[in-house]
């Protein structure tokens, strides 16, 4: 089976998207963002991904960051419970898309955990999967209760959750992502604790910390990190670099613009 990727067109209101750890930019260009998104789609298609478009949500400025609204683990789709109230209805479209794909679909209900009376919130951008472990960033949009709820759901498919406290960035995958061999990459000033990763490669640019695995030898990343790209090439990887600058202004990156379903997951 070919890999599949869910994508969602950017809202015309993109410039009103939420920001937390960066200053709001008054230069977000929705038309340029649309062009960048179309180029992103083209790269995924050229890499062999079957593209599935989630119904647009123009009323939600952040809806292009579709990864936050759905998490897939093999054939299991987890409808998330976004931490920002303004984004919670974004899951309506991703839920429908998951059903259309025939995935077993479960919900992370926005409830409360009795022992700590803590809300259950989880953004997909806080989940980094390496092998059978889902590392979940807690401290920003995702709560410990959300991580625990996810752990209960994925235990049934042979996966486990490990909590990673974060404070320096919006999401865990704003700090680190992983190369095809499982090596974690990150820009040290933005990583809360690099020592907690057994295999960590420091990159010289913030955007170098964000990679999408296209296949076992190829990664997609921002074109704003050429020195990081060289590091990856030195490790024998092919690199596809794209301009995603409009999304970076809103704390976005290449990872959050799609939900990837690899046949080897």
C-alpha positions as CSV (number, residue, x, y, z in Angstrom):
1,X,0.0,0.0,0.0
2,X,1.2,3.5,-0.8
3,X,1.7,6.0,2.0
4,X,-1.2,8.4,2.5
5,X,-1.3,12.0,3.8
6,X,-4.1,14.1,5.0
7,X,-3.8,17.8,4.2
8,X,-6.1,20.8,4.6
9,X,-6.1,24.0,2.6
10,X,-5.2,27.2,4.5
11,X,-7.9,29.5,5.7
12,X,-8.1,33.0,4.1
13,X,-8.0,34.2,7.8
14,X,-4.6,32.5,8.4
15,X,-3.1,35.8,9.6
16,X,-5.4,35.7,12.6
17,X,-3.9,32.4,13.7
18,X,-2.8,31.9,17.3
19,X,0.8,32.6,18.4
20,X,2.3,31.8,21.8
21,X,6.1,31.8,21.8
22,X,6.7,34.3,19.0
23,X,5.7,37.9,18.3
24,X,2.7,38.2,16.0
25,X,3.7,39.1,12.5
26,X,1.8,41.7,10.5
27,X,3.2,40.3,7.3
28,X,1.4,37.0,7.0
29,X,0.4,36.7,3.4
30,X,-2.5,34.3,2.9
31,X,-2.1,34.1,-0.9
32,X,1.6,33.3,-0.5
33,X,0.8,30.7,2.1
34,X,-1.6,29.1,-0.3
35,X,1.2,28.9,-2.9
36,X,3.6,27.4,-0.4
37,X,0.9,24.9,0.7
38,X,0.4,23.8,-2.9
39,X,4.1,23.2,-3.3
40,X,4.1,21.2,-0.1
41,X,1.2,19.0,-1.5
42,X,3.2,18.6,-4.8
43,X,6.2,17.3,-2.9
44,X,4.2,14.8,-1.0
45,X,2.5,13.6,-4.2
46,X,5.9,13.3,-6.0
47,X,7.1,11.2,-3.1
48,X,4.3,8.7,-3.7
49,X,1.8,9.8,-1.1
50,X,-1.9,9.5,-1.9
51,X,-3.3,12.9,-0.8
52,X,-6.5,13.1,1.1
53,X,-7.9,16.6,1.5
54,X,-9.8,17.3,4.7
55,X,-12.7,19.6,4.1
56,X,-11.6,23.2,4.4
57,X,-12.5,25.1,7.6
58,X,-12.1,28.8,6.5
59,X,-13.6,30.0,9.7
60,X,-10.7,28.5,11.6
61,X,-7.4,30.4,11.0
62,X,-5.2,27.6,12.2
63,X,-6.9,24.8,10.4
64,X,-4.1,24.3,7.9
65,X,-2.1,22.8,10.8
66,X,-4.1,19.6,10.4
67,X,-1.6,17.4,12.4
68,X,-2.9,19.0,15.6
69,X,-6.5,17.7,15.0
70,X,-5.8,14.0,14.2
71,X,-3.2,11.4,15.2
72,X,-2.8,8.1,13.5
73,X,-1.1,5.0,14.9
74,X,-1.2,2.3,12.2
75,X,-4.9,1.8,11.3
76,X,-6.0,3.6,14.4
77,X,-7.1,7.3,14.1
78,X,-7.3,9.3,17.3
79,X,-9.4,12.5,17.1
80,X,-7.5,14.8,19.4
81,X,-8.7,17.4,22.0
82,X,-6.9,20.6,21.1
83,X,-5.6,22.7,24.0
84,X,-6.7,26.0,22.5
85,X,-10.4,26.5,22.8
86,X,-10.5,28.4,19.4
87,X,-9.2,25.2,17.7
88,X,-11.5,22.5,19.1
89,X,-14.0,22.4,16.3
90,X,-11.2,21.7,13.8
91,X,-11.5,18.0,14.7
92,X,-15.0,17.8,13.1
93,X,-13.4,17.7,9.6
94,X,-10.5,15.4,10.5
95,X,-13.0,12.9,12.1
96,X,-14.9,12.8,8.9
97,X,-11.8,12.3,6.9
98,X,-10.6,9.4,9.1
99,X,-14.0,7.7,8.7
100,X,-13.8,8.1,4.9
101,X,-10.4,6.3,5.0
102,X,-11.9,3.4,6.8
103,X,-9.7,3.9,9.9
104,X,-10.8,2.7,13.3
105,X,-11.5,6.1,14.9
106,X,-11.5,6.9,18.6
107,X,-11.9,10.1,20.5
108,X,-9.9,11.9,23.1
109,X,-12.9,13.4,24.8
110,X,-12.4,16.8,26.4
111,X,-13.2,15.6,29.9
112,X,-11.5,15.7,33.3
113,X,-9.4,13.2,35.1
114,X,-10.9,12.6,38.5
115,X,-7.7,12.3,40.6
116,X,-6.3,15.7,39.6
117,X,-9.4,17.4,38.1
118,X,-7.2,18.2,35.0
119,X,-8.6,18.8,31.5
120,X,-7.9,16.2,28.8
121,X,-6.2,18.2,26.0
122,X,-3.8,16.9,23.3
123,X,-2.5,18.5,20.1
124,X,-1.0,16.2,17.5
125,X,2.0,18.4,17.2
126,X,3.0,17.3,20.7
127,X,3.3,13.6,19.7
128,X,6.6,12.3,18.3
129,X,6.5,8.7,17.3
130,X,9.8,6.7,17.3
131,X,9.3,2.9,16.9
132,X,6.6,1.7,19.3
133,X,6.9,4.8,21.6
134,X,4.8,7.9,21.4
135,X,6.7,10.7,23.1
136,X,4.2,13.3,24.2
137,X,5.1,16.9,25.1
138,X,3.3,18.2,28.2
139,X,3.3,21.7,29.4
140,X,2.0,23.7,26.5
141,X,-1.3,22.8,24.7
142,X,-1.2,19.2,25.9
143,X,-1.9,18.2,29.5
144,X,-0.7,15.2,31.4
145,X,-4.3,13.9,31.4
146,X,-4.3,14.1,27.7
147,X,-1.1,12.1,27.5
148,X,-2.5,9.5,29.9
149,X,-5.7,9.2,27.8
150,X,-3.7,8.7,24.7
151,X,-1.6,6.0,26.5
152,X,-4.7,4.1,27.3
153,X,-5.9,4.2,23.7
154,X,-2.7,3.1,22.1
155,X,-1.8,0.4,24.6
156,X,-4.4,-1.8,22.7
157,X,-2.3,-1.6,19.5
158,X,1.0,-2.4,21.2
159,X,2.3,1.2,21.7
160,X,3.3,3.1,24.8
161,X,3.4,6.8,25.7
162,X,6.3,8.5,27.4
163,X,5.8,12.1,28.7
164,X,8.3,14.8,27.8
165,X,7.9,18.1,29.8
166,X,8.2,21.1,27.6
167,X,8.3,24.9,28.2
168,X,10.3,26.6,25.5
169,X,8.1,26.0,22.5
170,X,4.4,25.6,21.5
171,X,4.7,21.9,20.8
172,X,7.2,19.0,21.3
173,X,7.7,18.9,17.5
174,X,8.5,22.6,17.6
175,X,11.6,21.4,19.5
176,X,12.5,18.0,18.0
177,X,11.6,15.6,15.3
178,X,13.3,12.3,14.2
179,X,15.2,11.2,11.2
180,X,14.3,7.8,9.5
181,X,16.8,5.9,11.7
182,X,15.2,7.3,14.9
183,X,17.9,10.0,15.6
184,X,16.3,12.9,17.3
185,X,17.2,16.3,15.8
186,X,16.8,19.7,17.5
187,X,18.1,23.2,17.8
188,X,19.6,23.2,21.3
189,X,18.5,26.7,22.5
190,X,14.9,25.6,22.0
191,X,15.1,22.1,23.5
192,X,14.2,21.8,27.1
193,X,16.4,18.7,27.8
194,X,18.5,17.3,25.0
195,X,20.0,14.7,27.4
196,X,16.7,12.9,27.6
197,X,17.1,11.7,24.0
198,X,19.5,8.7,23.7
199,X,20.4,9.6,20.2
200,X,20.4,13.4,19.7
201,X,21.8,15.4,16.8
202,X,22.1,19.1,17.4
203,X,21.3,21.2,14.3
204,X,22.6,24.8,13.7
205,X,19.3,26.4,12.7
206,X,15.9,26.4,14.4
207,X,14.1,25.2,11.2
208,X,16.6,22.3,10.9
209,X,14.8,20.7,13.9
210,X,11.7,20.0,11.8
211,X,11.7,17.1,9.3
212,X,9.0,15.0,7.6
213,X,10.1,11.5,6.8
214,X,9.1,10.9,3.1
215,X,10.7,7.4,3.0
216,X,13.5,5.6,4.8
217,X,16.1,7.7,3.0
218,X,14.4,11.0,2.3
219,X,13.3,13.9,4.5
220,X,11.4,17.1,3.8
221,X,12.3,20.3,5.6
222,X,12.3,24.1,5.4
223,X,14.7,25.7,3.0
224,X,15.7,28.1,5.8
225,X,18.1,25.6,7.3
226,X,20.7,24.9,4.6
227,X,23.5,23.9,7.1
228,X,21.2,21.4,8.8
229,X,20.3,20.0,5.4
230,X,24.0,19.5,4.8
231,X,24.3,17.6,8.1
232,X,21.5,15.2,6.9
233,X,23.1,14.7,3.5
234,X,26.4,13.8,5.3
235,X,24.4,11.0,7.0
236,X,23.4,9.6,3.6
237,X,19.9,11.2,3.4
238,X,18.2,12.9,0.5
239,X,16.7,16.2,1.4
240,X,13.8,18.1,-0.2
241,X,13.7,21.7,1.0
242,X,10.7,24.0,0.7
243,X,9.7,27.5,1.6
244,X,7.2,27.4,4.4
245,X,8.0,30.9,5.8
246,X,4.4,32.1,6.0
247,X,3.6,29.2,8.3
248,X,6.7,29.7,10.4
249,X,5.3,33.2,11.3
250,X,2.5,31.3,13.1
251,X,4.7,28.8,14.8
252,X,4.1,26.2,12.1
253,X,6.5,24.0,10.2
254,X,6.6,21.2,7.7
255,X,5.4,18.6,10.2
256,X,2.1,20.2,11.1
257,X,0.8,20.7,7.6
258,X,-0.1,17.0,7.1
259,X,-1.0,13.7,8.8
260,X,1.1,11.0,7.3
261,X,0.2,7.3,7.2
262,X,3.2,5.2,6.3
263,X,2.6,1.5,5.4
264,X,5.5,0.5,7.6
265,X,4.0,2.2,10.8
